[in-house]
Amino acid sequence: MRFNGISKEFSLANEEQYDTIGAFWDELSLLYGLENLQGVGYCWKGNKLSYAIGLRIGDIEGYNVSLELPDDGWERVIGKTENLKQIYDIIYERGALQFEIETFYETGECEIRYYRR
């Protein structure tokens, strides 16, 4: 599956990515609406992560990354956005990821799909 999004690099130091990626989501949600977006984490290198936000359907204007994501082999977790850190703590217990796809809803729920090699 092809994903086109606006990508930025984020620091993982001191778990600051939760705030900085959250601000990125807030910025694009104002333009496109929260439930129209999805985020993809990819390319973990050292203490940095590349993360892109795009539309769930169609292409976001001004996209700067195009990713080819696997069609199969994804695992899925649904939970409360307020528990995002705890959800990821459980996911990462089994090792590193190649990709993650995040979707957030106005109800306070989130869906995390993740792919390991």
C-alpha positions as CSV (number, residue, x, y, z in Angstrom):
1,M,0.0,0.0,0.0
2,R,1.2,3.5,-0.8
3,F,1.2,6.2,1.8
4,N,2.0,9.8,0.9
5,G,2.5,12.3,3.8
6,I,4.2,15.2,5.3
7,S,7.3,13.9,7.1
8,K,9.4,15.3,9.8
9,E,12.2,13.8,12.0
10,F,11.6,13.7,15.8
11,S,13.9,13.1,18.7
12,L,13.1,10.1,21.0
13,A,15.2,11.5,23.8
14,N,13.3,11.6,27.1
15,E,10.2,10.4,25.3
16,E,9.6,13.9,24.0
17,Q,8.2,12.5,20.8
18,Y,4.8,12.2,22.5
19,D,4.6,16.0,22.8
20,T,6.4,17.0,19.6
21,I,4.4,14.5,17.4
22,G,1.3,15.5,19.2
23,A,1.9,19.2,18.3
24,F,2.4,18.1,14.6
25,W,-1.0,16.3,14.8
26,D,-2.6,19.3,16.3
27,E,-1.3,21.5,13.5
28,L,-2.6,19.3,10.7
29,S,-5.8,18.4,12.5
30,L,-6.8,22.1,12.4
31,L,-6.5,22.0,8.6
32,Y,-7.9,18.5,7.8
33,G,-9.8,17.2,10.8
34,L,-8.4,14.7,13.2
35,E,-10.3,11.7,11.9
36,N,-9.3,12.4,8.3
37,L,-5.6,11.8,9.1
38,Q,-3.3,8.9,9.9
39,G,0.3,9.0,11.0
40,V,3.1,6.6,10.0
41,G,6.3,6.1,12.1
42,Y,9.2,4.7,10.2
43,C,13.0,4.8,10.0
44,W,14.1,4.6,13.6
45,K,17.8,5.6,13.7
46,G,19.6,6.0,17.0
47,N,17.6,8.4,19.0
48,K,15.4,9.7,16.1
49,L,12.3,8.7,14.3
50,S,10.9,9.8,11.0
51,Y,7.1,10.3,11.2
52,A,4.7,11.3,8.4
53,I,1.1,12.4,8.6
54,G,-1.2,12.0,5.6
55,L,-4.9,11.6,4.7
56,R,-6.7,8.4,5.4
57,I,-8.1,8.7,1.9
58,G,-6.3,10.5,-0.9
59,D,-3.1,12.6,-0.7
60,I,-2.3,15.4,1.6
61,E,-1.3,18.7,-0.1
62,G,2.4,19.3,-0.2
63,Y,3.4,15.8,0.8
64,N,7.2,15.2,0.9
65,V,7.4,11.5,1.4
66,S,6.0,8.5,-0.4
67,L,6.2,5.2,1.4
68,E,5.5,1.7,0.2
69,L,4.0,-0.1,3.2
70,P,3.3,-3.9,3.4
71,D,-0.2,-5.0,2.6
72,D,-0.2,-7.9,5.1
73,G,1.3,-8.9,8.4
74,W,0.2,-6.0,10.6
75,E,-0.8,-6.3,14.2
76,R,-3.5,-4.0,15.7
77,V,-4.2,-2.5,19.1
78,I,-7.2,-0.2,20.0
79,G,-7.1,1.8,23.1
80,K,-7.5,5.2,24.7
81,T,-5.3,8.0,23.4
82,E,-4.5,9.1,27.0
83,N,-2.9,5.7,27.4
84,L,-0.7,5.9,24.3
85,K,2.6,5.6,26.2
86,Q,1.5,2.5,28.0
87,I,0.2,1.0,24.7
88,Y,3.6,1.5,23.1
89,D,5.4,0.1,26.2
90,I,3.5,-3.1,25.6
91,I,4.1,-3.1,21.9
92,Y,7.9,-2.6,22.2
93,E,8.3,-5.4,24.8
94,R,8.5,-7.7,21.8
95,G,11.1,-5.7,19.9
96,A,11.6,-3.0,17.4
97,L,9.1,-2.0,14.6
98,Q,9.6,-1.4,11.0
99,F,6.4,0.7,10.6
100,E,3.5,1.9,12.8
101,I,0.3,3.5,11.6
102,E,-1.7,5.6,14.1
103,T,-5.3,6.8,13.7
104,F,-7.0,9.0,16.4
105,Y,-10.7,9.6,16.9
106,E,-12.6,12.5,18.5
107,T,-14.0,9.9,21.0
108,G,-10.5,9.7,22.6
109,E,-9.8,6.3,21.1
110,C,-6.8,5.4,19.0
111,E,-5.9,2.6,16.7
112,I,-2.3,1.5,16.4
113,R,-1.2,-0.9,13.6
114,Y,2.3,-2.0,13.7
115,Y,4.6,-4.1,11.5
116,R,7.7,-6.0,12.5
117,R,10.1,-7.7,9.9
